[in-house]
Amino acid sequence: MNKSQLLPFILCAVPLGASAGEYQTSIDAWHQQRVERLTAPAGWLSLVGLHWLTPTASQTIGSDATNTVQLAVGPAKLGTIAWIAGQANFTAASGAEVTVDGVPFQNGPLLDDANEKPTLLRFGSASLVLIERGDRVGLRVRDENAATRTGFKGIERFPVDESWRIDAQWVPHATAQTIEVATMVGTLESYANPGVIRFERDGKTHTLQALAEKGSEPFFIIFADRTSGKETYGMARYLYAGPPQDGRIEIDFNKAYNPPCVFTDYATCPMPPEGNRLDLAVRAGELKYAK
């Protein structure tokens, strides 16, 4: 996730000491931006497929069952992916209307989402992009008309509680570290681990490992707590915190949000790293999604 994708999660901050009304307004505005991003045509709710590929063999793609990869949307024959020196190359099927950046696309390499600008193939109301997760490569397919998007019910939240906006201690690691994080699809992803967030709550000290995405700030937090699987999603919730200043870092659990896999079966959500399961009921942020 690049910095432009983080923007909705870091806007709407108000300084410590602001009035309760100002703070409530800022959290409501943050939540509205969160919903707008989720429900956008290219948001997580539009996912309709995740297809893992064999990166050595030529594979046909389309909605017809005779294809190697059968899509849930689009023409019967969309095209073929072949592998040339380890690089995916797409060729559109005869009669298939495929575009990239609004321009008809017949043949060419597919850049995966490890690139700053991956190749996004569009066809009708749908699109697909090549993704890389650990040692696996797949196609992520979206459709603006997906039932998960058109039938979105909104997200319930705990009441905003400013006591969950915490001025925490930032403890950077003396040397660079990385953490291997397991995902919901069985892969491992490496994250930079610049340090630990330490805070007090209910008379106890709690810690969370901070993750850095491509060295960017604020830091990415994946956590579970005593509400997980009861009031909130069982696997985890996500949160961004920081950046740190003078050995302190703000972590606001009112901005804890559900991972994409809450809304779709086609996300590759990372799970909490070791140490990020809090012995604490965090009654702030998003509740379970009622499908």
C-alpha positions in Angstrom: 0.0 0.0 0.0 1.6 3.2 -1.1 1.4 6.6 0.5 -1.5 7.8 -1.7 -3.5 4.8 -0.6 -2.8 5.6 3.1 -4.2 9.2 2.7 -7.7 8.4 3.9 -6.3 6.8 7.1 -4.2 9.8 8.1 -6.4 12.7 7.3 -8.8 14.3 9.8 -6.4 14.4 12.7 -7.0 17.1 15.3 -4.5 18.2 17.9 -4.5 16.8 21.4 -6.5 19.2 23.6 -9.2 19.9 21.0 -12.8 20.0 22.1 -14.8 16.8 22.3 -17.0 18.1 19.5 -14.0 18.8 17.2 -12.6 15.3 17.9 -16.0 13.6 17.2 -16.3 15.5 14.0 -12.8 14.5 12.9 -13.4 10.8 13.6 -16.8 11.0 11.7 -15.0 12.6 8.8 -12.3 9.9 8.8 -14.9 7.2 8.9 -16.8 8.8 5.9 -13.5 8.8 3.9 -13.0 5.2 4.9 -16.4 4.2 3.6 -16.0 6.2 0.4 -12.7 4.5 -0.4 -14.2 1.0 0.4 -17.2 1.6 -1.8 -15.3 3.2 -4.7 -15.5 1.4 -8.1 -12.0 0.0 -7.5 -12.5 -0.5 -3.7 -12.3 -3.8 -1.9 -16.1 -4.4 -2.2 -15.7 -4.8 -6.0 -13.5 -7.9 -5.8 -15.0 -10.9 -7.5 -12.0 -13.2 -8.0 -8.5 -14.2 -7.0 -7.0 -16.8 -9.3 -3.5 -18.2 -8.6 -1.5 -18.9 -11.7 1.2 -21.3 -12.7 4.1 -19.0 -13.7 5.5 -21.4 -16.3 2.6 -22.4 -18.4 0.4 -20.5 -20.9 -3.1 -20.0 -19.5 -6.3 -18.9 -21.1 -8.6 -16.5 -19.3 -12.3 -15.8 -19.7 -15.8 -16.5 -18.3 -16.3 -19.7 -20.3 -15.6 -23.0 -18.4 -13.2 -24.1 -21.1 -10.6 -21.6 -20.0 -7.7 -22.5 -17.8 -8.8 -19.6 -15.5 -12.5 -19.1 -15.4 -13.5 -15.6 -14.5 -16.8 -14.7 -12.8 -17.3 -11.7 -15.2 -16.4 -10.7 -18.7 -16.3 -12.2 -22.2 -16.2 -16.0 -22.7 -12.7 -15.6 -24.1 -10.7 -12.6 -22.7 -7.1 -13.6 -23.6 -4.0 -15.6 -22.8 -1.2 -15.2 -20.3 2.1 -16.6 -21.3 5.4 -16.4 -19.4 8.5 -15.1 -21.1 11.7 -15.2 -19.1 9.6 -15.2 -15.9 7.5 -12.2 -17.1 3.8 -12.4 -17.6 2.7 -11.4 -21.1 -1.0 -10.9 -22.0 -2.6 -11.4 -25.5 -6.2 -10.4 -25.9 -8.6 -12.9 -27.5 -10.1 -12.1 -30.9 -13.0 -9.7 -30.4 -12.3 -9.0 -26.7 -12.3 -5.3 -25.9 -9.5 -4.8 -23.4 -8.0 -1.4 -22.5 -5.1 -0.1 -20.3 -5.3 3.5 -19.3 -8.2 4.0 -21.7 -6.2 2.7 -24.7 -7.0 -0.6 -26.5 -4.6 -3.3 -25.4 -3.8 -6.3 -27.6 -0.5 -7.6 -26.4 2.1 -6.8 -23.9 3.7 -7.4 -20.5 1.7 -7.3 -17.2 3.5 -5.5 -14.4 2.4 -6.9 -11.0 1.4 -4.9 -8.0 4.9 -4.9 -6.6 5.5 -2.1 -9.2 4.6 1.5 -8.5 2.1 1.4 -11.4 0.9 -2.2 -12.1 -0.8 -3.0 -15.4 -4.6 -2.7 -15.0 -6.6 -4.5 -17.7 -10.1 -3.2 -18.1 -13.0 -5.0 -19.9 -16.5 -3.8 -19.5 -17.4 -3.1 -15.9 -14.5 -5.3 -14.8 -10.7 -5.1 -14.4 -7.9 -7.4 -13.4 -4.4 -6.9 -12.1 -1.5 -9.3 -11.5 -0.5 -9.6 -7.8 2.5 -11.2 -6.1 2.2 -12.7 -2.7 5.3 -14.4 -1.3 6.2 -17.0 -3.9 2.7 -17.0 -5.5 1.4 -15.0 -8.4 -2.3 -14.5 -9.2 -5.0 -12.4 -10.8 -7.1 -10.1 -8.7 -10.4 -9.4 -10.5 -12.8 -6.5 -9.8 -16.3 -5.7 -11.0 -18.0 -2.4 -10.3 -21.3 -4.2 -10.3 -20.3 -6.8 -7.7 -23.1 -7.8 -5.3 -20.7 -7.1 -2.4 -20.5 -3.4 -3.6 -24.1 -2.8 -4.6 -25.4 -4.5 -1.5 -23.1 -2.8 1.0 -24.8 -2.3 4.3 -22.5 0.2 6.0 -20.2 -0.3 9.0 -21.2 -0.2 12.6 -18.8 1.3 15.1 -18.3 1.6 18.9 -19.2 5.0 20.2 -16.3 7.4 19.8 -14.3 7.4 23.0 -11.3 9.8 23.2 -9.8 7.8 26.0 -8.7 5.3 23.3 -6.7 8.1 21.6 -3.4 7.2 23.4 -0.2 9.1 23.7 2.1 6.1 23.7 5.9 5.5 24.0 7.8 4.8 20.9 10.7 2.3 21.3 12.7 2.1 18.1 14.8 -1.0 17.5 18.6 -0.3 17.8 19.1 -2.2 14.5 16.9 -2.7 11.5 14.5 -5.7 11.9 11.9 -7.5 9.8 8.9 -9.6 10.7 7.5 -12.4 8.6 3.7 -12.0 8.7 1.4 -14.9 7.7 -1.6 -14.1 5.5 -5.1 -15.6 5.2 -4.1 -17.4 2.0 -1.1 -19.2 3.5 1.7 -17.0 2.3 4.3 -15.1 4.3 5.0 -11.4 3.8 8.1 -9.6 5.1 7.6 -6.2 6.7 10.2 -3.8 8.1 9.8 -3.6 11.9 11.2 -0.3 13.0 10.1 -0.5 16.6 7.5 -1.1 19.3 4.6 1.0 20.6 4.2 0.8 24.4 1.2 2.1 26.2 -0.7 1.9 29.5 -4.3 0.9 29.8 -6.3 -0.4 32.8 -3.2 -0.4 35.0 -1.2 -2.7 32.7 1.5 -2.1 30.1 0.7 -3.3 26.5 3.0 -3.4 23.4 2.4 -3.6 19.7 4.9 -4.3 17.0 4.9 -1.6 14.3 5.2 -2.4 10.7 6.6 -0.1 8.0 5.4 -0.5 4.4 8.2 0.3 2.0 9.8 2.4 4.7 6.9 4.8 4.9 5.2 6.5 7.9 2.8 6.3 9.6 3.2 2.7 10.7 0.9 -0.2 10.0 -0.5 -2.0 13.1 -2.3 -5.4 12.9 -3.8 -6.4 16.2 -6.3 -8.7 17.9 -7.8 -8.2 21.3 -10.4 -9.6 23.7 -13.3 -8.3 21.5 -11.9 -10.3 18.5 -14.4 -13.0 17.4 -17.1 -11.5 19.6 -17.9 -7.9 19.0 -15.2 -7.4 16.3 -13.8 -9.5 13.5 -12.1 -12.6 14.7 -8.8 -12.5 12.9 -7.7 -8.9 13.5 -8.3 -5.2 12.9 -5.9 -2.8 11.3 -4.7 0.6 12.3 -2.2 3.3 11.4 -0.2 5.2 14.0 2.4 8.0 14.0 4.7 9.1 12.8 6.6 9.3 16.2 8.0 12.5 17.6 10.5 12.8 20.5 10.0 9.3 21.6 6.2 9.5 21.6 3.6 8.2 19.2 -0.2 8.6 19.0 -2.3 5.5 18.5 -6.0 6.1 18.1 -8.1 3.0 18.4 -11.2 4.9 17.3 -9.6 4.5 13.8 -9.3 0.7 14.1 -10.9 -0.8 11.0 -11.9 -4.1 9.5 -9.4 -5.8 7.1 -10.6 -6.4 3.5 -11.2 -10.1 4.1 -14.2 -9.1 6.2 -16.0 -8.0 3.1 -14.7 -10.4 0.4 -13.2 -13.9 0.1 -10.7 -12.6 -2.5 -8.3 -10.6 -0.3 -4.9 -11.7 1.0 -5.1 -10.2 4.5 -2.0 -10.3 6.7 -2.6 -11.6 10.3 -1.3 -10.3 13.6 2.4 -10.8 14.1 3.7 -12.4 17.3 3.1 -10.0 20.2 0.2 -8.2 18.7 -2.6 -10.0 20.5 -3.6 -7.6 23.3 -4.8 -8.9 26.7 -7.3 -6.1 26.6 -10.8 -5.4 25.2 -10.4 -2.6 22.7 -14.0 -1.3 22.5 -13.2 1.4 19.9 -13.3 1.4 16.1 -15.2 -0.8 13.8 -17.5 -3.6 14.8 -18.2 -6.9 13.0 -19.7 -6.4 9.5 -23.2 -7.8 9.1 -23.1 -9.6 5.8 
